[in-house]
Amino acid sequence: MSEDVKMSVSAPVMKGNDKIVYVVFEDVAVSAEFEAPSGKLVKNTGFAEEDIAVLKDYILNNWEIIFDMAKGIDPMKAFLEK
């Protein structure tokens, strides 16, 4: 896996009674989307299984940081600025 992998997070959303965040990892030709905090893989396009395991571990071990990032996202503000 390249060191140039970029991570994006969604604003927190409700799924049933749980608050989750979608986390996307992308590089030039690969991407993977996860639900956090569970680490559930939603979609993988091109990452090797070993890379998926590393990304999932990252989510599980850094959930608080990821959630803090997600809380700072204001989707309405982003929409209105375009």
mmCIF file of the N, C-alpha and C atoms, coordinates in Angstrom:
data_MODEL
# 
_entry.id   MODEL 
# 
loop_
_atom_site.group_PDB 
_atom_site.id 
_atom_site.type_symbol 
_atom_site.label_atom_id 
_atom_site.label_alt_id 
_atom_site.label_comp_id 
_atom_site.label_asym_id 
_atom_site.label_entity_id 
_atom_site.label_seq_id 
_atom_site.pdbx_PDB_ins_code 
_atom_site.Cartn_x 
_atom_site.Cartn_y 
_atom_site.Cartn_z 
_atom_site.occupancy 
_atom_site.B_iso_or_equiv 
_atom_site.pdbx_formal_charge 
_atom_site.auth_seq_id 
_atom_site.auth_comp_id 
_atom_site.auth_asym_id 
_atom_site.auth_atom_id 
_atom_site.pdbx_PDB_model_num 
ATOM 1   N N  . MET A 1 1  ? 0.856   -1.174 0.000  1.00 0.00 ? 1  MET A N  1 
ATOM 2   C CA . MET A 1 1  ? 0.000   0.000  0.000  1.00 0.00 ? 1  MET A CA 1 
ATOM 3   C C  . MET A 1 1  ? 0.900   1.235  0.000  1.00 0.00 ? 1  MET A C  1 
ATOM 4   N N  . SER A 1 2  ? 0.529   2.194  -0.800 1.00 0.00 ? 2  SER A N  1 
ATOM 5   C CA . SER A 1 2  ? 1.270   3.443  -0.919 1.00 0.00 ? 2  SER A CA 1 
ATOM 6   C C  . SER A 1 2  ? 1.127   4.289  0.334  1.00 0.00 ? 2  SER A C  1 
ATOM 7   N N  . GLU A 1 3  ? 2.125   5.121  0.588  1.00 0.00 ? 3  GLU A N  1 
ATOM 8   C CA . GLU A 1 3  ? 2.033   6.056  1.713  1.00 0.00 ? 3  GLU A CA 1 
ATOM 9   C C  . GLU A 1 3  ? 1.205   7.283  1.352  1.00 0.00 ? 3  GLU A C  1 
ATOM 10  N N  . ASP A 1 4  ? 0.753   7.377  0.094  1.00 0.00 ? 4  ASP A N  1 
ATOM 11  C CA . ASP A 1 4  ? -0.033  8.521  -0.364 1.00 0.00 ? 4  ASP A CA 1 
ATOM 12  C C  . ASP A 1 4  ? -1.535  8.293  -0.265 1.00 0.00 ? 4  ASP A C  1 
ATOM 13  N N  . VAL A 1 5  ? -1.958  7.283  0.476  1.00 0.00 ? 5  VAL A N  1 
ATOM 14  C CA . VAL A 1 5  ? -3.382  7.008  0.644  1.00 0.00 ? 5  VAL A CA 1 
ATOM 15  C C  . VAL A 1 5  ? -4.027  8.170  1.396  1.00 0.00 ? 5  VAL A C  1 
ATOM 16  N N  . LYS A 1 6  ? -5.141  8.658  0.851  1.00 0.00 ? 6  LYS A N  1 
ATOM 17  C CA . LYS A 1 6  ? -5.870  9.758  1.484  1.00 0.00 ? 6  LYS A CA 1 
ATOM 18  C C  . LYS A 1 6  ? -7.119  9.215  2.170  1.00 0.00 ? 6  LYS A C  1 
ATOM 19  N N  . MET A 1 7  ? -7.469  9.819  3.288  1.00 0.00 ? 7  MET A N  1 
ATOM 20  C CA . MET A 1 7  ? -8.648  9.405  4.032  1.00 0.00 ? 7  MET A CA 1 
ATOM 21  C C  . MET A 1 7  ? -9.652  10.552 4.053  1.00 0.00 ? 7  MET A C  1 
ATOM 22  N N  . SER A 1 8  ? -10.916 10.220 3.807  1.00 0.00 ? 8  SER A N  1 
ATOM 23  C CA . SER A 1 8  ? -12.018 11.178 3.912  1.00 0.00 ? 8  SER A CA 1 
ATOM 24  C C  . SER A 1 8  ? -13.050 10.600 4.864  1.00 0.00 ? 8  SER A C  1 
ATOM 25  N N  . VAL A 1 9  ? -13.720 11.477 5.600  1.00 0.00 ? 9  VAL A N  1 
ATOM 26  C CA . VAL A 1 9  ? -14.768 11.025 6.511  1.00 0.00 ? 9  VAL A CA 1 
ATOM 27  C C  . VAL A 1 9  ? -16.052 11.799 6.230  1.00 0.00 ? 9  VAL A C  1 
ATOM 28  N N  . SER A 1 10 ? -17.175 11.152 6.483  1.00 0.00 ? 10 SER A N  1 
ATOM 29  C CA . SER A 1 10 ? -18.470 11.807 6.352  1.00 0.00 ? 10 SER A CA 1 
ATOM 30  C C  . SER A 1 10 ? -18.832 12.462 7.671  1.00 0.00 ? 10 SER A C  1 
ATOM 31  N N  . ALA A 1 11 ? -19.838 13.286 7.619  1.00 0.00 ? 11 ALA A N  1 
ATOM 32  C CA . ALA A 1 11 ? -20.439 13.770 8.858  1.00 0.00 ? 11 ALA A CA 1 
ATOM 33  C C  . ALA A 1 11 ? -21.103 12.564 9.526  1.00 0.00 ? 11 ALA A C  1 
ATOM 34  N N  . PRO A 1 12 ? -21.257 12.577 10.836 1.00 0.00 ? 12 PRO A N  1 
ATOM 35  C CA . PRO A 1 12 ? -21.951 11.467 11.505 1.00 0.00 ? 12 PRO A CA 1 
ATOM 36  C C  . PRO A 1 12 ? -23.389 11.336 11.000 1.00 0.00 ? 12 PRO A C  1 
ATOM 37  N N  . VAL A 1 13 ? -23.818 10.106 10.801 1.00 0.00 ? 13 VAL A N  1 
ATOM 38  C CA . VAL A 1 13 ? -25.189 9.833  10.375 1.00 0.00 ? 13 VAL A CA 1 
ATOM 39  C C  . VAL A 1 13 ? -25.774 8.763  11.287 1.00 0.00 ? 13 VAL A C  1 
ATOM 40  N N  . MET A 1 14 ? -27.093 8.749  11.371 1.00 0.00 ? 14 MET A N  1 
ATOM 41  C CA . MET A 1 14 ? -27.771 7.735  12.169 1.00 0.00 ? 14 MET A CA 1 
ATOM 42  C C  . MET A 1 14 ? -28.054 6.515  11.300 1.00 0.00 ? 14 MET A C  1 
ATOM 43  N N  . LYS A 1 15 ? -27.748 5.350  11.824 1.00 0.00 ? 15 LYS A N  1 
ATOM 44  C CA . LYS A 1 15 ? -28.087 4.076  11.188 1.00 0.00 ? 15 LYS A CA 1 
ATOM 45  C C  . LYS A 1 15 ? -28.771 3.258  12.273 1.00 0.00 ? 15 LYS A C  1 
ATOM 46  N N  . GLY A 1 16 ? -30.089 3.200  12.194 1.00 0.00 ? 16 GLY A N  1 
ATOM 47  C CA . GLY A 1 16 ? -30.841 2.592  13.289 1.00 0.00 ? 16 GLY A CA 1 
ATOM 48  C C  . GLY A 1 16 ? -30.714 3.482  14.501 1.00 0.00 ? 16 GLY A C  1 
ATOM 49  N N  . ASN A 1 17 ? -30.246 2.923  15.598 1.00 0.00 ? 17 ASN A N  1 
ATOM 50  C CA . ASN A 1 17 ? -30.038 3.696  16.829 1.00 0.00 ? 17 ASN A CA 1 
ATOM 51  C C  . ASN A 1 17 ? -28.583 4.103  17.026 1.00 0.00 ? 17 ASN A C  1 
ATOM 52  N N  . ASP A 1 18 ? -27.749 3.828  16.039 1.00 0.00 ? 18 ASP A N  1 
ATOM 53  C CA . ASP A 1 18 ? -26.317 4.078  16.176 1.00 0.00 ? 18 ASP A CA 1 
ATOM 54  C C  . ASP A 1 18 ? -25.865 5.245  15.313 1.00 0.00 ? 18 ASP A C  1 
ATOM 55  N N  . LYS A 1 19 ? -24.902 5.978  15.823 1.00 0.00 ? 19 LYS A N  1 
ATOM 56  C CA . LYS A 1 19 ? -24.259 7.039  15.054 1.00 0.00 ? 19 LYS A CA 1 
ATOM 57  C C  . LYS A 1 19 ? -23.027 6.432  14.392 1.00 0.00 ? 19 LYS A C  1 
ATOM 58  N N  . ILE A 1 20 ? -22.951 6.558  13.064 1.00 0.00 ? 20 ILE A N  1 
ATOM 59  C CA . ILE A 1 20 ? -21.800 6.022  12.353 1.00 0.00 ? 20 ILE A CA 1 
ATOM 60  C C  . ILE A 1 20 ? -21.186 7.098  11.461 1.00 0.00 ? 20 ILE A C  1 
ATOM 61  N N  . VAL A 1 21 ? -19.994 6.813  11.010 1.00 0.00 ? 21 VAL A N  1 
ATOM 62  C CA . VAL A 1 21 ? -19.263 7.678  10.096 1.00 0.00 ? 21 VAL A CA 1 
ATOM 63  C C  . VAL A 1 21 ? -18.771 6.792  8.960  1.00 0.00 ? 21 VAL A C  1 
ATOM 64  N N  . TYR A 1 22 ? -18.878 7.276  7.743  1.00 0.00 ? 22 TYR A N  1 
ATOM 65  C CA . TYR A 1 22 ? -18.310 6.556  6.608  1.00 0.00 ? 22 TYR A CA 1 
ATOM 66  C C  . TYR A 1 22 ? -16.899 7.082  6.373  1.00 0.00 ? 22 TYR A C  1 
ATOM 67  N N  . VAL A 1 23 ? -15.966 6.152  6.222  1.00 0.00 ? 23 VAL A N  1 
ATOM 68  C CA . VAL A 1 23 ? -14.561 6.491  6.029  1.00 0.00 ? 23 VAL A CA 1 
ATOM 69  C C  . VAL A 1 23 ? -14.128 5.915  4.695  1.00 0.00 ? 23 VAL A C  1 
ATOM 70  N N  . VAL A 1 24 ? -13.536 6.766  3.844  1.00 0.00 ? 24 VAL A N  1 
ATOM 71  C CA . VAL A 1 24 ? -13.068 6.333  2.534  1.00 0.00 ? 24 VAL A CA 1 
ATOM 72  C C  . VAL A 1 24 ? -11.563 6.539  2.465  1.00 0.00 ? 24 VAL A C  1 
ATOM 73  N N  . PHE A 1 25 ? -10.865 5.500  2.032  1.00 0.00 ? 25 PHE A N  1 
ATOM 74  C CA . PHE A 1 25 ? -9.436  5.561  1.778  1.00 0.00 ? 25 PHE A CA 1 
ATOM 75  C C  . PHE A 1 25 ? -9.249  5.469  0.275  1.00 0.00 ? 25 PHE A C  1 
ATOM 76  N N  . GLU A 1 26 ? -8.424  6.370  -0.286 1.00 0.00 ? 26 GLU A N  1 
ATOM 77  C CA . GLU A 1 26 ? -8.217  6.394  -1.733 1.00 0.00 ? 26 GLU A CA 1 
ATOM 78  C C  . GLU A 1 26 ? -6.753  6.610  -2.068 1.00 0.00 ? 26 GLU A C  1 
ATOM 79  N N  . ASP A 1 27 ? -6.348  5.978  -3.141 1.00 0.00 ? 27 ASP A N  1 
ATOM 80  C CA . ASP A 1 27 ? -5.062  6.223  -3.768 1.00 0.00 ? 27 ASP A CA 1 
ATOM 81  C C  . ASP A 1 27 ? -5.351  6.333  -5.261 1.00 0.00 ? 27 ASP A C  1 
ATOM 82  N N  . VAL A 1 28 ? -4.358  6.389  -6.079 1.00 0.00 ? 28 VAL A N  1 
ATOM 83  C CA . VAL A 1 28 ? -4.531  6.625  -7.511 1.00 0.00 ? 28 VAL A CA 1 
ATOM 84  C C  . VAL A 1 28 ? -5.597  5.722  -8.132 1.00 0.00 ? 28 VAL A C  1 
ATOM 85  N N  . ALA A 1 29 ? -5.487  4.413  -7.973 1.00 0.00 ? 29 ALA A N  1 
ATOM 86  C CA . ALA A 1 29 ? -6.403  3.496  -8.666 1.00 0.00 ? 29 ALA A CA 1 
ATOM 87  C C  . ALA A 1 29 ? -7.192  2.595  -7.726 1.00 0.00 ? 29 ALA A C  1 
ATOM 88  N N  . VAL A 1 30 ? -7.137  2.860  -6.432 1.00 0.00 ? 30 VAL A N  1 
ATOM 89  C CA . VAL A 1 30 ? -7.819  1.998  -5.465 1.00 0.00 ? 30 VAL A CA 1 
ATOM 90  C C  . VAL A 1 30 ? -8.622  2.842  -4.489 1.00 0.00 ? 30 VAL A C  1 
ATOM 91  N N  . SER A 1 31 ? -9.682  2.230  -3.949 1.00 0.00 ? 31 SER A N  1 
ATOM 92  C CA . SER A 1 31 ? -10.457 2.902  -2.907 1.00 0.00 ? 31 SER A CA 1 
ATOM 93  C C  . SER A 1 31 ? -11.176 1.855  -2.064 1.00 0.00 ? 31 SER A C  1 
ATOM 94  N N  . ALA A 1 32 ? -11.458 2.241  -0.843 1.00 0.00 ? 32 ALA A N  1 
ATOM 95  C CA . ALA A 1 32 ? -12.201 1.362  0.061  1.00 0.00 ? 32 ALA A CA 1 
ATOM 96  C C  . ALA A 1 32 ? -13.034 2.238  0.980  1.00 0.00 ? 32 ALA A C  1 
ATOM 97  N N  . GLU A 1 33 ? -14.275 1.805  1.222  1.00 0.00 ? 33 GLU A N  1 
ATOM 98  C CA . GLU A 1 33 ? -15.181 2.529  2.103  1.00 0.00 ? 33 GLU A CA 1 
ATOM 99  C C  . GLU A 1 33 ? -15.561 1.628  3.267  1.00 0.00 ? 33 GLU A C  1 
ATOM 100 N N  . PHE A 1 34 ? -15.521 2.197  4.469  1.00 0.00 ? 34 PHE A N  1 
ATOM 101 C CA . PHE A 1 34 ? -15.834 1.473  5.699  1.00 0.00 ? 34 PHE A CA 1 
ATOM 102 C C  . PHE A 1 34 ? -16.889 2.226  6.486  1.00 0.00 ? 34 PHE A C  1 
ATOM 103 N N  . GLU A 1 35 ? -17.613 1.498  7.333  1.00 0.00 ? 35 GLU A N  1 
ATOM 104 C CA . GLU A 1 35 ? -18.436 2.108  8.366  1.00 0.00 ? 35 GLU A CA 1 
ATOM 105 C C  . GLU A 1 35 ? -17.611 2.111  9.643  1.00 0.00 ? 35 GLU A C  1 
ATOM 106 N N  . ALA A 1 36 ? -17.671 3.213  10.358 1.00 0.00 ? 36 ALA A N  1 
ATOM 107 C CA . ALA A 1 36 ? -16.966 3.287  11.629 1.00 0.00 ? 36 ALA A CA 1 
ATOM 108 C C  . ALA A 1 36 ? -17.999 3.625  12.703 1.00 0.00 ? 36 ALA A C  1 
ATOM 109 N N  . PRO A 1 37 ? -17.924 3.102  13.872 1.00 0.00 ? 37 PRO A N  1 
ATOM 110 C CA . PRO A 1 37 ? -16.765 2.497  14.501 1.00 0.00 ? 37 PRO A CA 1 
ATOM 111 C C  . PRO A 1 37 ? -16.608 0.993  14.280 1.00 0.00 ? 37 PRO A C  1 
ATOM 112 N N  . SER A 1 38 ? -17.533 0.344  13.590 1.00 0.00 ? 38 SER A N  1 
ATOM 113 C CA . SER A 1 38 ? -17.484 -1.123 13.470 1.00 0.00 ? 38 SER A CA 1 
ATOM 114 C C  . SER A 1 38 ? -16.341 -1.621 12.608 1.00 0.00 ? 38 SER A C  1 
ATOM 115 N N  . GLY A 1 39 ? -15.873 -0.806 11.672 1.00 0.00 ? 39 GLY A N  1 
ATOM 116 C CA . GLY A 1 39 ? -14.846 -1.254 10.753 1.00 0.00 ? 39 GLY A CA 1 
ATOM 117 C C  . GLY A 1 39 ? -15.403 -2.113 9.627  1.00 0.00 ? 39 GLY A C  1 
ATOM 118 N N  . LYS A 1 40 ? -16.717 -2.142 9.481  1.00 0.00 ? 40 LYS A N  1 
ATOM 119 C CA . LYS A 1 40 ? -17.343 -2.956 8.433  1.00 0.00 ? 40 LYS A CA 1 
ATOM 120 C C  . LYS A 1 40 ? -16.976 -2.404 7.059  1.00 0.00 ? 40 LYS A C  1 
ATOM 121 N N  . LEU A 1 41 ? -16.475 -3.286 6.187  1.00 0.00 ? 41 LEU A N  1 
ATOM 122 C CA . LEU A 1 41 ? -16.128 -2.909 4.823  1.00 0.00 ? 41 LEU A CA 1 
ATOM 123 C C  . LEU A 1 41 ? -17.404 -2.775 4.002  1.00 0.00 ? 41 LEU A C  1 
ATOM 124 N N  . VAL A 1 42 ? -17.600 -1.621 3.384  1.00 0.00 ? 42 VAL A N  1 
ATOM 125 C CA . VAL A 1 42 ? -18.776 -1.367 2.553  1.00 0.00 ? 42 VAL A CA 1 
ATOM 126 C C  . VAL A 1 42 ? -18.449 -1.658 1.095  1.00 0.00 ? 42 VAL A C  1 
ATOM 127 N N  . LYS A 1 43 ? -17.267 -1.191 0.644  1.00 0.00 ? 43 LYS A N  1 
ATOM 128 C CA . LYS A 1 43 ? -16.881 -1.363 -0.749 1.00 0.00 ? 43 LYS A CA 1 
ATOM 129 C C  . LYS A 1 43 ? -15.367 -1.327 -0.868 1.00 0.00 ? 43 LYS A C  1 
ATOM 130 N N  . ASN A 1 44 ? -14.826 -2.207 -1.697 1.00 0.00 ? 44 ASN A N  1 
ATOM 131 C CA . ASN A 1 44 ? -13.392 -2.243 -1.960 1.00 0.00 ? 44 ASN A CA 1 
ATOM 132 C C  . ASN A 1 44 ? -13.172 -2.320 -3.459 1.00 0.00 ? 44 ASN A C  1 
ATOM 133 N N  . THR A 1 45 ? -12.372 -1.412 -3.967 1.00 0.00 ? 45 THR A N  1 
ATOM 134 C CA . THR A 1 45 ? -12.011 -1.431 -5.370 1.00 0.00 ? 45 THR A CA 1 
ATOM 135 C C  . THR A 1 45 ? -10.490 -1.405 -5.467 1.00 0.00 ? 45 THR A C  1 
ATOM 136 N N  . GLY A 1 46 ? -9.894  -2.577 -5.460 1.00 0.00 ? 46 GLY A N  1 
ATOM 137 C CA . GLY A 1 46 ? -8.467  -2.677 -5.740 1.00 0.00 ? 46 GLY A CA 1 
ATOM 138 C C  . GLY A 1 46 ? -7.508  -2.867 -4.595 1.00 0.00 ? 46 GLY A C  1 
ATOM 139 N N  . PHE A 1 47 ? -7.913  -2.636 -3.353 1.00 0.00 ? 47 PHE A N  1 
ATOM 140 C CA . PHE A 1 47 ? -6.998  -2.862 -2.232 1.00 0.00 ? 47 PHE A CA 1 
ATOM 141 C C  . PHE A 1 47 ? -6.850  -4.359 -1.994 1.00 0.00 ? 47 PHE A C  1 
ATOM 142 N N  . ALA A 1 48 ? -5.633  -4.798 -1.680 1.00 0.00 ? 48 ALA A N  1 
ATOM 143 C CA . ALA A 1 48 ? -5.372  -6.196 -1.326 1.00 0.00 ? 48 ALA A CA 1 
ATOM 144 C C  . ALA A 1 48 ? -5.974  -6.479 0.048  1.00 0.00 ? 48 ALA A C  1 
ATOM 145 N N  . GLU A 1 49 ? -6.264  -7.740 0.322  1.00 0.00 ? 49 GLU A N  1 
ATOM 146 C CA . GLU A 1 49 ? -6.851  -8.134 1.612  1.00 0.00 ? 49 GLU A CA 1 
ATOM 147 C C  . GLU A 1 49 ? -5.978  -7.686 2.787  1.00 0.00 ? 49 GLU A C  1 
ATOM 148 N N  . GLU A 1 50 ? -4.654  -7.757 2.629  1.00 0.00 ? 50 GLU A N  1 
ATOM 149 C CA . GLU A 1 50 ? -3.747  -7.329 3.695  1.00 0.00 ? 50 GLU A CA 1 
ATOM 150 C C  . GLU A 1 50 ? -3.921  -5.834 3.980  1.00 0.00 ? 50 GLU A C  1 
ATOM 151 N N  . ASP A 1 51 ? -4.085  -5.048 2.901  1.00 0.00 ? 51 ASP A N  1 
ATOM 152 C CA . ASP A 1 51 ? -4.288  -3.611 3.059  1.00 0.00 ? 51 ASP A CA 1 
ATOM 153 C C  . ASP A 1 51 ? -5.620  -3.316 3.749  1.00 0.00 ? 51 ASP A C  1 
ATOM 154 N N  . ILE A 1 52 ? -6.644  -4.051 3.382  1.00 0.00 ? 52 ILE A N  1 
ATOM 155 C CA . ILE A 1 52 ? -7.957  -3.880 4.006  1.00 0.00 ? 52 ILE A CA 1 
ATOM 156 C C  . ILE A 1 52 ? -7.862  -4.132 5.506  1.00 0.00 ? 52 ILE A C  1 
ATOM 157 N N  . ALA A 1 53 ? -7.116  -5.161 5.894  1.00 0.00 ? 53 ALA A N  1 
ATOM 158 C CA . ALA A 1 53 ? -6.947  -5.471 7.318  1.00 0.00 ? 53 ALA A CA 1 
ATOM 159 C C  . ALA A 1 53 ? -6.244  -4.323 8.042  1.00 0.00 ? 53 ALA A C  1 
ATOM 160 N N  . VAL A 1 54 ? -5.233  -3.726 7.412  1.00 0.00 ? 54 VAL A N  1 
ATOM 161 C CA . VAL A 1 54 ? -4.514  -2.600 8.019  1.00 0.00 ? 54 VAL A CA 1 
ATOM 162 C C  . VAL A 1 54 ? -5.439  -1.394 8.161  1.00 0.00 ? 54 VAL A C  1 
ATOM 163 N N  . LEU A 1 55 ? -6.226  -1.114 7.125  1.00 0.00 ? 55 LEU A N  1 
ATOM 164 C CA . LEU A 1 55 ? -7.143  0.025  7.169  1.00 0.00 ? 55 LEU A CA 1 
ATOM 165 C C  . LEU A 1 55 ? -8.218  -0.172 8.231  1.00 0.00 ? 55 LEU A C  1 
ATOM 166 N N  . LYS A 1 56 ? -8.742  -1.388 8.323  1.00 0.00 ? 56 LYS A N  1 
ATOM 167 C CA . LYS A 1 56 ? -9.749  -1.682 9.346  1.00 0.00 ? 56 LYS A CA 1 
ATOM 168 C C  . LYS A 1 56 ? -9.159  -1.502 10.744 1.00 0.00 ? 56 LYS A C  1 
ATOM 169 N N  . ASP A 1 57 ? -7.958  -2.000 10.962 1.00 0.00 ? 57 ASP A N  1 
ATOM 170 C CA . ASP A 1 57 ? -7.289  -1.817 12.254 1.00 0.00 ? 57 ASP A CA 1 
ATOM 171 C C  . ASP A 1 57 ? -7.111  -0.334 12.568 1.00 0.00 ? 57 ASP A C  1 
ATOM 172 N N  . TYR A 1 58 ? -6.767  0.445  11.552 1.00 0.00 ? 58 TYR A N  1 
ATOM 173 C CA . TYR A 1 58 ? -6.593  1.880  11.759 1.00 0.00 ? 58 TYR A CA 1 
ATOM 174 C C  . TYR A 1 58 ? -7.901  2.496  12.274 1.00 0.00 ? 58 TYR A C  1 
ATOM 175 N N  . ILE A 1 59 ? -9.011  2.143  11.628 1.00 0.00 ? 59 ILE A N  1 
ATOM 176 C CA . ILE A 1 59 ? -10.314 2.671  12.047 1.00 0.00 ? 59 ILE A CA 1 
ATOM 177 C C  . ILE A 1 59 ? -10.629 2.257  13.482 1.00 0.00 ? 59 ILE A C  1 
ATOM 178 N N  . LEU A 1 60 ? -10.446 0.998  13.793 1.00 0.00 ? 60 LEU A N  1 
ATOM 179 C CA . LEU A 1 60 ? -10.771 0.498  15.126 1.00 0.00 ? 60 LEU A CA 1 
ATOM 180 C C  . LEU A 1 60 ? -9.905  1.145  16.208 1.00 0.00 ? 60 LEU A C  1 
ATOM 181 N N  . ASN A 1 61 ? -8.634  1.404  15.889 1.00 0.00 ? 61 ASN A N  1 
ATOM 182 C CA . ASN A 1 61 ? -7.705  1.953  16.878 1.00 0.00 ? 61 ASN A CA 1 
ATOM 183 C C  . ASN A 1 61 ? -7.745  3.475  16.976 1.00 0.00 ? 61 ASN A C  1 
ATOM 184 N N  . ASN A 1 62 ? -8.383  4.136  16.010 1.00 0.00 ? 62 ASN A N  1 
ATOM 185 C CA . ASN A 1 62 ? -8.397  5.597  15.982 1.00 0.00 ? 62 ASN A CA 1 
ATOM 186 C C  . ASN A 1 62 ? -9.809  6.163  15.903 1.00 0.00 ? 62 ASN A C  1 
ATOM 187 N N  . TRP A 1 63 ? -10.780 5.396  16.398 1.00 0.00 ? 63 TRP A N  1 
ATOM 188 C CA . TRP A 1 63 ? -12.176 5.797  16.285 1.00 0.00 ? 63 TRP A CA 1 
ATOM 189 C C  . TRP A 1 63 ? -12.439 7.169  16.879 1.00 0.00 ? 63 TRP A C  1 
ATOM 190 N N  . GLU A 1 64 ? -11.893 7.493  18.030 1.00 0.00 ? 64 GLU A N  1 
ATOM 191 C CA . GLU A 1 64 ? -12.167 8.782  18.661 1.00 0.00 ? 64 GLU A CA 1 
ATOM 192 C C  . GLU A 1 64 ? -11.687 9.938  17.787 1.00 0.00 ? 64 GLU A C  1 
ATOM 193 N N  . ILE A 1 65 ? -10.517 9.807  17.195 1.00 0.00 ? 65 ILE A N  1 
ATOM 194 C CA . ILE A 1 65 ? -9.970  10.847 16.322 1.00 0.00 ? 65 ILE A CA 1 
ATOM 195 C C  . ILE A 1 65 ? -10.843 11.002 15.082 1.00 0.00 ? 65 ILE A C  1 
ATOM 196 N N  . ILE A 1 66 ? -11.234 9.882  14.491 1.00 0.00 ? 66 ILE A N  1 
ATOM 197 C CA . ILE A 1 66 ? -12.084 9.908  13.296 1.00 0.00 ? 66 ILE A CA 1 
ATOM 198 C C  . ILE A 1 66 ? -13.422 10.563 13.618 1.00 0.00 ? 66 ILE A C  1 
ATOM 199 N N  . PHE A 1 67 ? -14.007 10.210 14.751 1.00 0.00 ? 67 PHE A N  1 
ATOM 200 C CA . PHE A 1 67 ? -15.299 10.782 15.128 1.00 0.00 ? 67 PHE A CA 1 
ATOM 201 C C  . PHE A 1 67 ? -15.191 12.282 15.377 1.00 0.00 ? 67 PHE A C  1 
ATOM 202 N N  . ASP A 1 68 ? -14.096 12.714 16.001 1.00 0.00 ? 68 ASP A N  1 
ATOM 203 C CA . ASP A 1 68 ? -13.887 14.154 16.208 1.00 0.00 ? 68 ASP A CA 1 
ATOM 204 C C  . ASP A 1 68 ? -13.789 14.886 14.874 1.00 0.00 ? 68 ASP A C  1 
ATOM 205 N N  . MET A 1 69 ? -13.106 14.289 13.900 1.00 0.00 ? 69 MET A N  1 
ATOM 206 C CA . MET A 1 69 ? -13.026 14.887 12.567 1.00 0.00 ? 69 MET A CA 1 
ATOM 207 C C  . MET A 1 69 ? -14.422 14.997 11.959 1.00 0.00 ? 69 MET A C  1 
ATOM 208 N N  . ALA A 1 70 ? -15.192 13.935 12.077 1.00 0.00 ? 70 ALA A N  1 
ATOM 209 C CA . ALA A 1 70 ? -16.531 13.887 11.477 1.00 0.00 ? 70 ALA A CA 1 
ATOM 210 C C  . ALA A 1 70 ? -17.464 14.918 12.108 1.00 0.00 ? 70 ALA A C  1 
ATOM 211 N N  . LYS A 1 71 ? -17.347 15.123 13.423 1.00 0.00 ? 71 LYS A N  1 
ATOM 212 C CA . LYS A 1 71 ? -18.204 16.090 14.106 1.00 0.00 ? 71 LYS A CA 1 
ATOM 213 C C  . LYS A 1 71 ? -17.965 17.508 13.608 1.00 0.00 ? 71 LYS A C  1 
ATOM 214 N N  . GLY A 1 72 ? -16.777 17.771 13.083 1.00 0.00 ? 72 GLY A N  1 
ATOM 215 C CA . GLY A 1 72 ? -16.439 19.102 12.589 1.00 0.00 ? 72 GLY A CA 1 
ATOM 216 C C  . GLY A 1 72 ? -16.960 19.389 11.192 1.00 0.00 ? 72 GLY A C  1 
ATOM 217 N N  . ILE A 1 73 ? -17.589 18.411 10.559 1.00 0.00 ? 73 ILE A N  1 
ATOM 218 C CA . ILE A 1 73 ? -18.090 18.590 9.196  1.00 0.00 ? 73 ILE A CA 1 
ATOM 219 C C  . ILE A 1 73 ? -19.507 19.150 9.241  1.00 0.00 ? 73 ILE A C  1 
ATOM 220 N N  . ASP A 1 74 ? -19.718 20.213 8.491  1.00 0.00 ? 74 ASP A N  1 
ATOM 221 C CA . ASP A 1 74 ? -21.041 20.822 8.374  1.00 0.00 ? 74 ASP A CA 1 
ATOM 222 C C  . ASP A 1 74 ? -21.497 20.653 6.926  1.00 0.00 ? 74 ASP A C  1 
ATOM 223 N N  . PRO A 1 75 ? -22.295 19.612 6.641  1.00 0.00 ? 75 PRO A N  1 
ATOM 224 C CA . PRO A 1 75 ? -22.672 19.341 5.250  1.00 0.00 ? 75 PRO A CA 1 
ATOM 225 C C  . PRO A 1 75 ? -23.452 20.488 4.606  1.00 0.00 ? 75 PRO A C  1 
ATOM 226 N N  . MET A 1 76 ? -24.270 21.181 5.356  1.00 0.00 ? 76 MET A N  1 
ATOM 227 C CA . MET A 1 76 ? -25.044 22.283 4.783  1.00 0.00 ? 76 MET A CA 1 
ATOM 228 C C  . MET A 1 76 ? -24.121 23.430 4.370  1.00 0.00 ? 76 MET A C  1 
ATOM 229 N N  . LYS A 1 77 ? -23.142 23.716 5.204  1.00 0.00 ? 77 LYS A N  1 
ATOM 230 C CA . LYS A 1 77 ? -22.176 24.777 4.878  1.00 0.00 ? 77 LYS A CA 1 
ATOM 231 C C  . LYS A 1 77 ? -21.396 24.406 3.618  1.00 0.00 ? 77 LYS A C  1 
ATOM 232 N N  . ALA A 1 78 ? -20.949 23.171 3.535  1.00 0.00 ? 78 ALA A N  1 
ATOM 233 C CA . ALA A 1 78 ? -20.218 22.716 2.351  1.00 0.00 ? 78 ALA A CA 1 
ATOM 234 C C  . ALA A 1 78 ? -21.087 22.804 1.104  1.00 0.00 ? 78 ALA A C  1 
ATOM 235 N N  . PHE A 1 79 ? -22.341 22.456 1.239  1.00 0.00 ? 79 PHE A N  1 
ATOM 236 C CA . PHE A 1 79 ? -23.283 22.515 0.106  1.00 0.00 ? 79 PHE A CA 1 
ATOM 237 C C  . PHE A 1 79 ? -23.494 23.958 -0.354 1.00 0.00 ? 79 PHE A C  1 
ATOM 238 N N  . LEU A 1 80 ? -23.682 24.853 0.591  1.00 0.00 ? 80 LEU A N  1 
ATOM 239 C CA . LEU A 1 80 ? -23.972 26.248 0.253  1.00 0.00 ? 80 LEU A CA 1 
ATOM 240 C C  . LEU A 1 80 ? -22.769 26.994 -0.305 1.00 0.00 ? 80 LEU A C  1 
ATOM 241 N N  . GLU A 1 81 ? -21.568 26.554 0.016  1.00 0.00 ? 81 GLU A N  1 
ATOM 242 C CA . GLU A 1 81 ? -20.367 27.229 -0.474 1.00 0.00 ? 81 GLU A CA 1 
ATOM 243 C C  . GLU A 1 81 ? -20.047 26.881 -1.921 1.00 0.00 ? 81 GLU A C  1 
ATOM 244 N N  . LYS A 1 82 ? -20.676 25.883 -2.471 1.00 0.00 ? 82 LYS A N  1 
ATOM 245 C CA . LYS A 1 82 ? -20.360 25.481 -3.858 1.00 0.00 ? 82 LYS A CA 1 
ATOM 246 C C  . LYS A 1 82 ? -21.059 26.336 -4.864 1.00 0.00 ? 82 LYS A C  1 
# 
